[in-house]
Each structure stands twice: as structure tokens, then as C-alpha cells.
Amino acid sequence: MPTVTIRDVDEETLTRLRKRAAEEHRSLSAEIRMILQEQASRPTRSERIARVEKIAAMTPKDRPQTDSTRLVREDRDR
């Protein structure tokens, strides 16, 4: 498995990472790997935009859109 070296991590961040790792019963390295895996599995900005555009394309252009603020207020007033 490849190795990654991260330089110039400030002490406060390192302390927080160590604390987080201890709370999760993991080593510092395992905790950092977990964080990287979680972040890498999230969709990128361009993937999120593409998804929004795909959803928007499913809405007919000639159909007026209801203001969500109004819908929320109506729901709260019930």
C-alpha cells in the first residue's frame, strides 16, 4: 500500500486527531485513513452539480415552480 506523508500539520489539529482516534479506539494512522476514506467517498462538486442538473431536467419547463418558503409556512400554520 502506498504511503502518504503530510507535513506542517499544526499542533492543535494533531492534538484533535489524536483525541478523536483515542475516542474511536483507533491509532492515529487508522483515524486519518478513516477520515480520508470518508472524504474521498463523498461526491465531488462537479458530481453534485451534475446530479442537480439531472433532477432539474426532469421538471417540465412550462410548469411553474412553487416557492418552497411558502410551502413550509403553510405546513407550519396547520
NORVEN-V827329 format. One record per pair of residues at least 24 apart in sequence whose ideal C-beta (glycine too) atoms are under 10 Angstrom apart, sorted by the first residue. I is the first residue (numbers start at 0). J is the second residue. Records with the same first field share a line. If there is no record, write none. Layout:
# NORVEN-V827329
I = J  J
This chain:
# NORVEN-V827329
0 = 32
3 = 31  32  35
5 = 31
